[in-house]
Amino acid sequence: MHMLRLARPVIYPLALLVGSLFVVAAALAHPDLTGDGAAQLSVIARSEAWRAIHWAFLFGFTLALTGLVGVMGMHVGTPGEAAARAGVLVAIFAYGAWAVVVTFMVGAGWTLARSYVAAEPGLTATHAVFLYDMLHPFALAAQRTAGFALGIATYLFGWAVINGKVLPRRLGAGAVAGGLIAAGLALAFPESTKADEAAFVLPVLWQVVTGAALLRRP
């Protein structure tokens, strides 16, 4: 029982930190997809770490969301409780939408890429490109939605931290600013642009910093 009492406060910040670092590492390792569908399928097929990168994303999402539940739990009974609960709900939606594009790319994207390379030139390769071009926009739409939602979730956590006074105020101010910037990027730029992808950067970095800060607390 004594060991369980020691471990319980650690599991949430550790999950937040490790999960967010998984996402950061996966994003840095992800190859740049440019050009038409055929060019992107070629890049995917040549990427030996493609599946590992996307599984790191998916596992990271689960861990990060677990950690955010812990952040919400810290604010129960404080003036920041309502914002923290709302932040968790929006974060669940955000990571669910983000998982749509990642699952598509690790499953259908990888399979279509392998079929394209194996069949080129030929009718099967043409069909692979056609399917990718038809389905990829759906996945990108989910990605843009996720970026906007994660920005809103981060903004809500920021107000929870500021009002709850459980964590340093600077963490709350950073979350409010980062969340607004993220939501603005997703709102202003099309889903096919790098600016839209950048919407995820500040919220995920805030999670890394918050997880590390919570682990250092006595």
C-alpha positions in Angstrom: 0.0 0.0 0.0 2.9 2.4 0.8 4.3 1.9 -2.7 0.9 2.5 -4.3 0.6 5.8 -2.4 4.0 6.9 -3.7 3.3 5.9 -7.3 -0.2 7.4 -7.6 0.8 11.1 -7.9 3.6 10.2 -10.3 1.6 8.3 -12.9 -0.2 11.2 -14.4 2.7 13.7 -14.9 4.9 10.8 -16.1 2.2 9.9 -18.7 1.9 13.5 -19.8 5.6 13.9 -20.2 6.3 10.6 -21.9 3.3 10.8 -24.1 4.0 14.3 -25.3 7.7 13.4 -25.9 6.5 10.4 -28.1 4.4 12.9 -30.1 7.4 15.3 -30.5 9.8 12.5 -31.5 7.3 11.2 -34.0 6.7 14.6 -35.5 10.5 15.2 -35.9 11.0 11.8 -37.5 8.0 12.2 -39.9 9.1 12.5 -43.5 7.9 15.6 -45.4 5.0 14.7 -47.7 4.9 17.1 -50.7 3.8 16.9 -54.3 0.9 14.9 -55.8 -0.5 11.6 -54.5 2.0 9.5 -56.4 4.9 11.4 -55.0 3.6 11.1 -51.4 3.0 7.4 -51.8 6.6 7.0 -53.0 7.9 8.8 -49.9 5.7 6.7 -47.6 6.9 3.4 -49.2 10.5 4.4 -48.8 10.2 5.4 -45.2 11.3 2.3 -43.2 10.2 3.9 -39.9 6.7 4.9 -41.2 4.7 2.5 -39.1 6.9 3.0 -36.0 6.4 6.8 -36.3 2.7 6.6 -36.5 2.4 4.1 -33.7 4.5 6.4 -31.5 1.9 9.1 -32.3 -1.0 6.9 -31.3 0.5 5.6 -28.1 1.6 9.1 -27.3 -1.9 10.4 -27.7 -3.2 7.9 -25.1 -0.5 8.7 -22.6 -0.8 12.5 -23.0 -4.6 12.3 -22.5 -4.1 10.2 -19.4 -1.8 12.9 -18.1 -4.3 15.7 -18.9 -6.9 13.8 -16.8 -4.4 14.1 -13.9 -4.1 17.8 -14.5 -7.9 18.1 -14.3 -7.9 16.1 -11.1 -5.6 18.5 -9.5 -8.1 21.3 -10.0 -11.2 19.5 -8.4 -12.5 21.7 -5.7 -10.8 24.8 -6.9 -12.1 27.8 -8.9 -10.4 26.3 -12.0 -12.4 23.0 -11.9 -15.0 23.9 -14.5 -12.4 25.0 -17.0 -10.2 21.9 -16.4 -13.2 19.6 -16.9 -14.1 21.3 -20.1 -10.4 21.1 -21.2 -10.3 17.4 -20.8 -13.6 16.9 -22.7 -12.3 19.0 -25.6 -8.9 17.3 -25.5 -10.6 13.9 -25.8 -12.3 15.1 -29.0 -9.0 16.6 -30.2 -6.9 13.5 -29.8 -9.7 11.4 -31.2 -9.8 13.5 -34.4 -6.0 13.6 -34.6 -6.0 9.8 -34.3 -8.2 9.6 -37.4 -5.5 11.0 -39.7 -2.7 9.0 -38.0 -4.6 5.8 -38.2 -5.4 6.4 -41.8 -1.7 7.0 -42.6 -0.4 4.0 -40.7 -3.1 1.7 -42.1 -4.5 2.6 -45.5 -1.7 5.1 -46.4 1.0 2.5 -45.8 -0.9 -0.3 -47.6 -1.6 1.9 -50.6 2.0 3.1 -50.8 3.3 -0.5 -50.8 0.8 -1.4 -53.5 1.7 1.6 -55.6 5.5 0.9 -55.5 5.0 -2.9 -56.1 2.6 -2.3 -59.1 4.2 0.7 -60.8 3.7 1.1 -63.6 0.3 -0.5 -64.0 -3.4 -0.3 -63.4 -3.1 -1.3 -59.7 -0.7 1.6 -59.1 -3.2 4.0 -60.7 -6.0 2.7 -58.5 -3.7 3.1 -55.4 -3.1 6.8 -56.2 -6.8 7.3 -56.9 -7.9 5.9 -53.6 -5.2 7.9 -51.7 -6.3 11.1 -53.5 -9.9 10.5 -52.6 -9.4 9.5 -48.9 -6.5 11.7 -47.9 -8.5 15.0 -47.8 -10.9 13.4 -45.3 -7.9 12.6 -43.1 -6.5 16.1 -43.4 -9.9 17.6 -42.5 -9.8 15.6 -39.3 -6.2 16.9 -38.6 -7.3 20.5 -39.0 -10.2 19.9 -36.6 -7.9 18.3 -34.1 -5.5 21.2 -34.2 -8.3 23.7 -33.5 -9.8 21.5 -30.7 -6.4 21.0 -29.1 -5.8 24.7 -29.1 -9.2 25.3 -27.4 -8.4 22.6 -24.8 -5.0 24.1 -24.0 -6.6 27.5 -23.7 -9.2 26.1 -21.2 -6.4 24.4 -19.2 -4.6 27.7 -19.1 -7.6 29.4 -17.4 -8.0 26.4 -15.1 -4.4 26.9 -13.9 -4.7 30.7 -13.6 -8.0 30.5 -11.6 -7.2 27.3 -9.6 -3.8 28.6 -8.3 -2.6 25.0 -7.9 0.2 25.3 -10.5 2.5 28.2 -11.4 0.6 31.1 -13.0 3.1 31.2 -15.9 2.0 27.7 -16.9 -1.5 29.0 -17.2 -0.5 32.1 -19.1 1.5 30.0 -21.5 -1.4 27.7 -22.1 -3.8 30.6 -22.8 -1.4 32.2 -25.3 -0.4 28.9 -26.9 -3.9 27.7 -27.2 -5.2 30.9 -28.8 -2.3 30.8 -31.4 -2.9 27.1 -32.1 -6.7 27.6 -32.6 -6.0 30.7 -34.8 -3.6 28.8 -37.1 -6.0 25.9 -37.6 -8.8 28.4 -38.2 -6.9 30.6 -40.7 -4.9 28.2 -42.8 -6.1 25.3 -45.0 -5.4 21.7 -43.8 -2.9 21.1 -46.6 -0.4 23.8 -45.3 2.5 23.7 -42.9 0.9 26.5 -40.9 -2.1 24.3 -40.1 0.3 21.5 -38.9 2.0 24.1 -36.7 -1.2 24.4 -34.7 -0.1 21.3 -32.7 3.3 22.6 -31.8 2.6 24.9 -28.8 -0.1 22.7 -27.1 2.2 19.7 -27.2 5.2 21.7 -26.0 3.0 23.0 -23.2 2.2 19.4 -22.2 5.9 18.6 -22.2 6.7 21.5 -19.9 3.7 20.9 -17.6 4.6 17.2 -17.3 8.2 18.0 -16.4 7.1 20.7 -13.9 4.6 18.3 -12.2 7.3 15.6 -11.9 9.6 18.1 -10.1 7.0 19.1 -7.6 7.6 17.7 -4.0 
